[in-house]
Amino acid sequence: MGRRRFCLALGALAVASLLLSSGTSRGEGPHERYGSPPGDFDFYLFSLSWSPGFCDIEGNRKGKPECFTRMGAGFQVHGLWPQFENGDYPTFCDRSRNFVPSASLSIARQIYRDKGLAIGEWRKHGECTGLEPSQYYQAEIALFHKIRIPDTLVAPAEPLRATSREIAQAFARANLGVIEPDMVSVSCQRGELEELRFCASKDLSGFRPCGSAAPDACGAGEITIPPIR
């Protein structure tokens, strides 16, 4: 089947979306701050993987469970990551809190089918939030339910083509008053959509502009959005 052009009207969002084109790529400056004090960060990145793209790019090669157990999956929670305004990010902040209670994992199963991913996200990122494991997973669930997926991206049956700016605008239109284009950072590899990162306030009350700390990394050209499988 031929590829369809993913048509998204620009409208009044065009000016705001220009903010996405500023900044440098994530690889040019940010550093991992291993063992930072828990709770010492500025805002969150809430990451939703586009399962078909993630599996194409690396999941199939690495044998990721979500790539052979999630037929028909679209956007899936990848993680909630503390960030600094300069682009740095804390990791593994309190190794004494590695253990995730079974009650917390029961909460995590609402958004994670892969228990290993849920535990890994807590250990690398959740420990840095200052939250308890149950609170961390509940925060992810709450943010996930704040985001309405644009109809065009719920379950596309054919490959789509769009710029990262158009993707961000589509989410803004589907979430009026909740998300603006500059609150969405698009991640891709080899010309395919891999994930979206939504910038959220430290108090988790809502979304905020990403600024230069989480710039779009896909450039101005079109990328492919592979279809649901």
Phi, psi and omega in degrees: 000139182290158179280136177266146173284128181276094188274123179226121180293138182281307178056211185288346182282352186300317183294313181297325184291343179298338179298334181293337185276353181273166176093176180251169181287158184300331185280351187277339186213324187298147178231147174281129177255091183290130175075024176297157177298133178303137179087355180266091178195177187250325180198181181245151161252125176254113190258128173246118177281141168270104191307314180300319179290316179301317182291322176299315189284316183211335187296316179297316182298323182269000179067035181295132183304323183295344182273346175237004177243357186240056176298133180085007182280144175247249177282129180229146180295126174263313179174172177238115193240120172298144183221157171255156183297335180274003179099344176294164181211136180278148177217154174045060189278337182209087185295346177288350182249029180296328186290133177248114181300153181299326178296323178290322178294329176297323176292316182299329183295345177293336181232345178244124171273338182261107182299324180298321178294317180301315180292318180298321179293320177298313185293319183280320187244318185298323179302336184275352186279336188086359179270164168280159180306317180298320179293323179298311181292324177295324177296320177297317179299315181297317179294320180300320181283347175283340188259122173264124179285130177304142184307320182298336185253007180292310182205065181297135181269347180231159174299141177246159176235133179199158170275161177298327178296319179294323178296314179298320179295322179298318178292324178296318180293326180281347184227054183302132180081355181245316183231135172249160182304326183281005176262003184238128175246128184260133179243134180214161173218146179050033176078012179243144174295128179251313179197165173244142179239119181260128181275126184237150181293157183297328179277002176064023180281343181172193183262160185214163177299144181280325183063204183280353181287336181217067184288156172297140186243015186254357181077186186269346184279174179285148173237165179265136173252100183295150185284164174296146181238000000 
